[in-house]
Amino acid sequence: MSTYDKNKSRFFQRMVDIGADYNSSMTEIRYFRVTNIASVLGVLYNLTWMLIALFLTDALVIYGSNIFLGLMFLIALIFNRKGWRILASVWLILASYMSVLLFLYLLGFSSGVTVVCFLIIILPYMTFPRKARNIAHVFSILACLTLILTVTFQSSITAHFSGLDPYISQIVNIGITGFICLILIASMSILIDKSEESLLSEQKKSDDLLHNILPANIVRDLKESGKTIPKRHKNVTVLFTDFEGFTELVTSMSAITLVNELNDIFGRFDEIMEETEVEKIETIGDAYMAASGLEKEMTNHAANCIRAAQMMQSYLEERNKSHEIKWRMRVGIHSGTVVAGVVGKTKFAYDLFGDTINTASRIESAGEVGKINISSSTFKLIKNEFACLSRGKIHAKGKGELEMYFVN
């Protein structure tokens, strides 16, 4: 595109966006843009008549009336620039209506200007905002009545100025009106497409945000029915992690540094969860909780969690080599039955409930830094895939003696 074309495009865009308030809804923006477009077309309509009149007549009344009407359409743009939305729309319709009446007076019914009434009938619904819809009804009905009356009494509506051929007047009025209708409909179509694209984009952002917070099946239930029913999952493996010496780390660094560090680490953990088909559940402080086997029935849920844990530990080992702050993590994994559901009304929170969660937490607490500690129920599911070292029975707070294993 040439520099001239770009400048011309920017000029028309600025004209269309006069008085734009981008805090308004896409629908409201569409209404004021159509008002601006219609106002500019109104000016062009009168300017065209001015140019034609220069070649066909030297009557000042034709020049003066078109200049007057052109200025009226320009005033609608000024009102929009001031932010007077409804007044701009009212003024636009009044200018259009006055054009019809003035042309009927000067050139009579035979000039064909009555076709503009069809445009005035639909224009209010394209320009008035929703809160002023009753005013749009009034103007549309008035245009309908004007059209009916002018056709009914056409023989009485004679020209007060005979300097122009009625045939030429009809061609100009009908032709320009058709052109204006084409431009308005095309503009409306483009603006509606943009509104739909914007809505789809916002909907995608909302969906992506929901999917970041909730599992896909929960999002689906909430979108379809507005609620979700808690579900029992019999074969699930829960993964817990915790950082060694976190309390001491908190006191030795600024809050911003702490949040940035955790955000970086947990961000990579989230990626690992996606790669290994494990669902992140929540983070509480430095604790990270995830589970596998919730979305769909699977037999490798325990193996998925162990692979995720191995990748998490490997990531931290590599990260510690190049970062000043050294993070040391314990991992605990346990398999069993859980109940999953959304709690809360104003801020949805997806959570897991049941003894399996408590046991997984205790398994993690009884583990060692850099090791993956698993329960006997998890060991039975993965013993043929991973080499493990039996730790025997280890005391777990609130659980007594539990058989535990380290994954090699």
Long-range contacts (C-beta under 8 A, 24 or more apart in sequence): 15-40, 15-77, 16-40, 18-77, 18-80, 18-81, 19-77, 19-80, 19-81, 19-82, 19-83, 19-85, 19-88, 21-83, 26-194, 26-195, 26-198, 26-199, 27-130, 27-195, 28-85, 28-129, 28-130, 30-188, 30-191, 30-192, 30-195, 31-85, 31-89, 31-126, 31-127, 31-128, 31-129, 32-80, 32-85, 32-88, 32-127, 32-129, 33-187, 33-191, 34-126, 34-127, 34-184, 34-187, 34-188, 34-191, 35-76, 35-80, 35-85, 35-88, 35-89, 35-92, 35-127, 36-77, 36-80, 37-183, 37-184, 37-187, 38-92, 38-96, 38-123, 38-126, 38-127, 38-180, 38-184, 39-73, 39-74, 39-76, 39-77, 39-80, 39-88, 39-92, 39-95, 40-73, 40-77, 41-180, 41-183, 41-184, 42-69, 42-70, 42-72, 42-73, 42-76, 42-92, 42-95, 42-96, 42-99, 43-70, 43-73, 43-74, 45-99, 45-176, 45-180, 46-70, 46-73, 46-99, 48-172, 48-176, 49-172, 52-168, 52-172, 53-164, 56-163, 56-164, 56-165, 56-168, 57-163, 57-164, 59-161, 59-163, 61-106, 61-161, 62-106, 62-161, 62-163, 62-164, 65-102, 65-106, 69-95, 69-98, 69-99, 69-102, 72-98, 85-129, 86-128, 86-129, 86-131, 86-132, 86-135, 89-124, 89-127, 89-128, 89-129, 89-132, 89-135, 89-136, 90-135, 92-123, 92-127, 93-120, 93-123, 93-124, 93-127, 93-139, 96-120, 96-123, 97-139, 97-142, 97-143, 97-146, 100-146, 103-173, 104-150, 104-157, 105-160, 106-159, 106-160, 106-161, 107-159, 107-161, 107-164, 107-166, 107-169, 108-157, 108-158, 108-159, 108-160, 108-166, 109-150, 109-154, 109-155, 109-157, 109-158, 110-159, 110-166, 110-169, 110-170, 111-159, 111-164, 111-166, 111-169, 111-170, 111-173, 112-166, 112-169, 112-170, 112-171, 112-172, 112-173, 112-174, 113-169, 113-173, 114-147, 114-150, 114-151, 115-173, 115-174, 115-177, 116-173, 116-177, 117-143, 117-144, 117-146, 117-147, 117-150, 118-147, 118-177, 118-181, 119-177, 119-180, 119-181, 119-184, 120-146, 121-147, 123-184, 126-184, 126-188, 213-348, 213-350, 214-342, 214-348, 214-350, 215-279, 215-294, 215-295, 215-340, 215-350, 216-295, 217-295, 218-342, 218-350, 222-342, 222-348, 228-341, 228-342, 229-341, 230-339, 230-340, 230-341, 231-339, 231-340, 231-341, 232-337, 232-338, 232-339, 233-293, 233-294, 233-337, 233-338, 233-339, 233-340, 234-337, 235-293, 235-297, 235-298, 235-299, 235-301, 235-335, 235-337, 236-291, 236-292, 236-293, 236-294, 236-301, 236-335, 236-336, 236-337, 236-338, 236-352, 236-356, 237-291, 237-292, 237-293, 237-301, 237-302, 237-304, 237-305, 237-333, 237-334, 237-335, 237-378, 237-381, 238-289, 238-290, 238-291, 238-305, 238-333, 238-334, 238-335, 238-336, 238-338, 238-352, 238-356, 238-357, 238-360, 239-278, 239-288, 239-289, 239-290, 239-291, 239-292, 239-305, 239-308, 239-309, 239-331, 239-332, 239-333, 239-360, 240-287, 240-288, 240-289, 240-331, 240-332, 240-333, 240-360, 240-361, 240-363, 240-364, 241-269, 241-287, 241-288, 241-289, 241-309, 241-312, 241-329, 241-330, 241-331, 241-332, 241-364, 242-286, 242-287, 242-288, 242-329, 242-330, 242-364, 242-365, 243-286, 243-327, 243-328, 243-329, 243-330, 244-328, 244-329, 244-330, 244-369, 245-328, 246-285, 246-286, 249-325, 253-325, 257-325, 261-325, 261-327, 262-286, 265-315, 265-316, 265-319, 265-327, 268-315, 269-312, 269-315, 272-308, 272-311, 272-312, 272-315, 273-308, 275-308, 275-311, 276-304, 276-305, 276-307, 276-308, 276-311, 277-304, 278-304, 278-305, 278-308, 281-350, 281-351, 281-352, 282-349, 282-350, 282-351, 289-352, 291-338, 291-352, 294-338, 294-340, 301-335, 301-381, 302-333, 302-335, 302-378, 302-381, 302-382, 303-381, 303-382, 303-385, 303-386, 305-333, 305-378, 306-333, 306-372, 306-374, 306-378, 306-382, 306-386, 306-407, 309-333, 309-372, 309-407, 310-372, 310-407, 313-370, 313-372, 317-370, 328-369, 328-370, 329-369, 329-370, 330-364, 330-365, 330-367, 330-368, 330-369, 330-371, 330-373, 331-364, 331-367, 331-371, 331-372, 331-373, 332-360, 332-361, 332-362, 332-363, 332-364, 332-365, 332-366, 332-367, 332-373, 332-374, 333-360, 333-363, 333-372, 333-373, 333-374, 333-375, 333-378, 334-359, 334-360, 334-363, 334-374, 334-375, 334-377, 334-378, 335-375, 335-377, 335-378, 335-381, 336-377, 358-398, 358-399, 359-396, 359-399, 359-402, 362-396, 362-397, 362-398, 362-399, 362-402, 363-396, 363-402, 363-404, 365-396, 365-397, 366-394, 366-395, 366-396, 366-402, 366-404, 367-404, 367-406, 368-406, 371-406, 371-407, 372-406, 372-407, 373-404, 373-405, 373-406, 374-404, 374-405, 374-406, 374-407, 375-402, 375-403, 375-404, 375-405, 376-402, 376-403, 376-404, 376-405, 378-405, 379-403, 379-405, 382-407
